[in-house]
Amino acid sequence: MEKSFSRTVVVMGATSGIGFEVAKTLAWRGWRVGVAGRREDVLAKMVAEIDGIVVYEVIDVTTSGSTDGLHRLIRKLGGRIDMYFHSSGIGYYNIELEAGKELKTIETNCLGMARLVGEIFRYFESNADIDGRIAVISSIAGTKGLGAAPAYSASKRFASHYLESLCQLASIKGIRNIHISDIRPGFVKTPLIEGSRFPMQLDAEKVAADIVDALERRKSVVTINWLYRILVFFWQMIPRRIWIKMRIK
């Protein structure tokens, strides 16, 4: 039976990991998907092989031209989207505190995220007839400072606070058509942590299904999965003076 594509979404950071799996899952569930990322070969293959993924645009979120690329992709989708999903992110195990790794992480996860999410916020604000959703992958790593990955942990805290601030901004401005989702997965088996020994690693396809379930239920903040919800609950109860002495690697 032929699918009916009634909802349209842009997935930023779709060429690997969670973004790739979420783009596939949304397409399988009847969304009309436009994908973006830095690897044109992967993007073109997705459009050619996955029913429902219909257009792509090569976009590097760390460049000022990325916002123009976003609008080109929206135009390719007919000039209107219902959801923007942001999954562009990098991270490093960096106990040596190499400056290049720290700054690149901040450039991508903080500056790149704010650049694109701010642009899509303005897009939905100027199109009040669209009931739009902005969804961003943050992480449980943003709940506490992680000494083994300082910039990554801090960047995920930045993402969550930025999204919370945008929720308040929408309230201040009386904007009723913008809805925001902060998605906080635990450790997921993706290229980002390939070769690591992180515990409780989650299957990327299952995580994508859980994320799309949460989005379709219009959740504003969700931790993936129930094991990590318990973990984070107890993490947050640990006093700072004790937490900073814990050798978590």
C-alpha positions as CSV (number, residue, x, y, z in Angstrom):
1,M,0.0,0.0,0.0
2,E,1.4,3.4,-0.9
3,K,2.3,5.7,2.0
4,S,0.5,9.0,2.6
5,F,3.0,11.7,3.5
6,S,1.1,14.3,5.5
7,R,3.9,15.7,7.7
8,T,7.2,17.2,6.7
9,V,10.5,17.2,8.6
10,V,14.1,18.4,8.2
11,V,16.7,16.1,9.9
12,M,20.0,17.9,10.4
13,G,23.0,15.6,11.0
14,A,21.4,12.7,9.1
15,T,24.5,11.0,7.7
16,S,25.3,8.9,10.8
17,G,24.3,7.8,14.2
18,I,21.0,8.9,15.8
19,G,20.2,11.3,13.0
20,F,20.5,8.6,10.4
21,E,18.2,6.2,12.3
22,V,15.7,8.9,13.2
23,A,15.4,10.0,9.5
24,K,14.7,6.4,8.5
25,T,12.2,5.8,11.2
26,L,10.3,9.0,10.4
27,A,10.2,8.1,6.8
28,W,8.9,4.6,7.6
29,R,6.2,6.2,9.7
30,G,4.9,8.3,6.9
31,W,6.8,11.5,7.3
32,R,8.2,13.3,4.2
33,V,11.8,13.8,5.1
34,G,14.5,16.2,3.9
35,V,18.0,15.3,5.2
36,A,21.1,17.4,5.7
37,G,24.7,16.8,6.7
38,R,28.3,17.1,5.4
39,R,28.6,13.8,3.5
40,E,26.8,14.1,0.1
41,D,27.4,10.5,-0.9
42,V,25.4,9.3,2.2
43,L,22.7,11.8,1.7
44,A,22.2,11.0,-2.0
45,K,22.1,7.3,-1.2
46,M,19.4,7.9,1.5
47,V,17.2,9.7,-1.0
48,A,17.7,7.0,-3.6
49,E,17.1,4.0,-1.4
50,I,14.7,5.0,1.4
51,D,11.1,5.7,0.5
52,G,10.0,8.9,2.2
53,I,13.4,10.6,2.3
54,V,12.8,12.8,-0.7
55,V,15.5,15.6,-0.8
56,Y,18.8,16.5,0.7
57,E,21.2,19.5,1.1
58,V,24.9,19.4,2.0
59,I,25.2,21.5,5.2
60,D,28.0,22.1,7.7
61,V,26.5,23.6,10.8
62,T,29.8,25.3,11.7
63,T,29.6,27.6,8.7
64,S,27.7,30.9,8.4
65,G,26.2,29.7,5.2
66,S,24.4,26.8,6.9
67,T,21.3,28.9,7.5
68,D,21.1,29.5,3.7
69,G,21.4,25.8,3.2
70,L,18.5,25.2,5.6
71,H,16.2,27.5,3.7
72,R,17.2,25.9,0.4
73,L,16.2,22.5,1.9
74,I,12.9,23.9,3.1
75,R,12.2,25.2,-0.4
76,K,13.0,21.8,-1.8
77,L,10.3,20.4,0.5
78,G,7.8,22.9,-0.8
79,G,8.5,25.8,1.4
80,R,6.9,24.4,4.5
81,I,7.9,22.0,7.2
82,D,6.2,20.8,10.4
83,M,9.3,19.7,12.4
84,Y,13.0,20.4,12.6
85,F,15.2,17.7,14.1
86,H,18.7,18.6,15.0
87,S,21.2,15.8,15.6
88,S,24.5,17.4,14.5
89,G,27.0,16.8,17.2
90,I,30.5,15.6,18.0
91,G,32.4,14.6,21.1
92,Y,35.7,13.4,22.4
93,Y,37.2,11.5,25.3
94,N,39.7,14.2,26.1
95,I,41.5,13.7,29.4
96,E,44.5,15.5,27.9
97,L,42.3,18.5,27.4
98,E,43.5,19.0,23.8
99,A,42.4,22.5,22.8
100,G,41.6,21.6,19.2
101,K,39.1,18.9,20.4
102,E,37.5,21.1,23.0
103,L,37.0,24.1,20.7
104,K,35.7,21.9,17.8
105,T,33.2,20.4,20.1
106,I,32.0,23.8,21.2
107,E,31.9,25.1,17.7
108,T,29.7,22.2,16.5
109,N,27.5,21.5,19.5
110,C,27.0,25.0,20.8
111,L,27.6,27.6,18.1
112,G,26.3,25.3,15.3
113,M,23.3,24.2,17.2
114,A,22.3,27.8,18.3
115,R,22.8,29.0,14.7
116,L,20.4,26.5,13.1
117,V,17.9,26.2,16.0
118,G,17.7,30.0,16.3
119,E,17.1,30.2,12.5
120,I,14.3,27.6,12.6
121,F,12.7,29.3,15.6
122,R,12.5,32.5,13.6
123,Y,11.1,30.6,10.6
124,F,8.3,29.1,12.7
125,E,7.7,32.5,14.4
126,S,7.2,34.2,11.0
127,N,4.9,31.4,9.8
128,A,2.3,31.4,12.6
129,D,-0.1,29.1,10.6
130,I,2.4,26.3,11.1
131,D,2.2,24.2,14.2
132,G,5.9,23.6,14.3
133,R,8.2,21.4,16.5
134,I,11.9,21.9,17.2
135,A,13.6,18.8,18.5
136,V,17.3,18.6,19.5
137,I,19.5,15.8,20.6
138,S,21.2,16.8,23.9
139,S,22.3,14.0,26.2
140,I,22.3,12.7,29.7
141,A,25.9,13.9,29.7
142,G,24.5,17.4,30.2
143,T,23.2,16.6,33.7
144,K,26.6,16.5,35.4
145,G,30.1,17.7,34.4
146,L,32.1,14.8,33.1
147,G,35.9,15.2,33.5
148,A,36.7,12.7,30.8
149,A,34.8,14.8,28.2
150,P,34.6,18.4,29.5
151,A,33.6,20.2,26.3
152,Y,31.1,17.5,25.3
153,S,29.4,17.4,28.7
154,A,29.3,21.2,28.9
155,S,27.9,21.6,25.4
156,K,25.1,19.2,26.1
157,R,24.2,21.3,29.2
158,F,24.3,24.3,27.0
159,A,21.9,22.7,24.5
160,S,19.3,21.8,27.2
161,H,19.5,25.3,28.8
162,Y,19.2,26.9,25.4
163,L,16.1,25.0,24.6
164,E,14.6,25.8,28.0
165,S,15.3,29.4,27.3
166,L,13.6,29.3,23.9
167,C,10.5,27.8,25.6
168,Q,10.4,30.7,28.0
169,L,11.1,33.1,25.1
170,A,8.1,31.7,23.2
171,S,6.0,32.3,26.3
172,I,7.3,35.9,26.7
173,K,6.4,36.6,23.1
174,G,3.1,34.8,23.3
175,I,4.1,32.4,20.5
176,R,1.7,29.4,20.5
177,N,2.8,27.6,17.4
178,I,6.3,26.6,18.4
179,H,6.8,23.4,20.5
180,I,10.3,22.3,21.6
181,S,11.6,18.9,22.5
182,D,14.8,18.2,24.4
183,I,15.9,14.6,23.7
184,R,18.4,13.2,26.1
185,P,19.7,9.7,25.2
186,G,22.1,7.7,27.2
187,F,25.1,6.0,25.6
188,V,24.1,4.8,22.1
189,K,26.0,2.5,19.8
190,T,27.0,5.0,17.1
191,P,30.3,6.1,15.5
192,L,30.5,8.8,18.1
193,I,31.5,6.3,20.9
194,E,32.8,3.5,18.6
195,G,35.5,1.4,20.4
196,S,34.6,2.8,23.8
197,R,33.8,0.8,26.9
198,F,30.9,2.9,28.1
199,P,28.4,0.8,30.0
200,M,24.7,0.3,29.1
201,Q,25.1,1.1,25.4
202,L,21.8,1.3,23.6
203,D,20.8,0.0,20.1
204,A,20.6,3.0,17.8
205,E,17.5,1.7,15.9
206,K,15.6,1.1,19.2
207,V,16.6,4.5,20.4
208,A,15.4,6.1,17.2
209,A,12.0,4.4,17.6
210,D,11.7,5.6,21.2
211,I,12.6,9.2,20.1
212,V,10.0,9.2,17.3
213,D,7.4,7.8,19.8
214,A,8.2,10.7,22.1
215,L,8.0,13.3,19.4
216,E,4.7,11.9,18.1
217,R,3.4,12.1,21.7
218,R,4.6,15.7,21.8
219,K,6.9,15.3,24.7
220,S,8.9,18.3,25.7
221,V,11.8,16.6,27.6
222,V,12.5,12.9,27.4
223,T,15.4,10.8,28.6
224,I,16.1,7.6,26.6
225,N,15.6,5.0,28.1
226,W,14.0,4.0,31.5
227,L,17.4,2.7,32.8
228,Y,19.0,6.1,32.1
229,R,16.0,7.9,33.7
230,I,16.8,6.0,36.9
231,L,20.5,6.7,36.6
232,V,20.0,10.4,36.0
233,F,17.6,10.6,39.0
234,F,20.4,9.3,41.3
235,W,23.1,11.3,39.5
236,Q,21.3,14.5,40.3
237,M,21.1,13.6,44.0
238,I,24.9,13.4,44.4
239,P,26.4,16.5,46.0
240,R,28.9,18.4,43.9
241,R,31.7,18.0,46.5
242,I,31.3,14.2,46.1
243,W,30.7,14.1,42.4
244,I,34.0,15.9,41.5
245,K,36.0,13.3,43.4
246,M,34.4,10.4,41.5
247,R,36.7,9.0,38.9
248,I,34.2,8.4,36.1
249,K,35.9,7.4,32.8
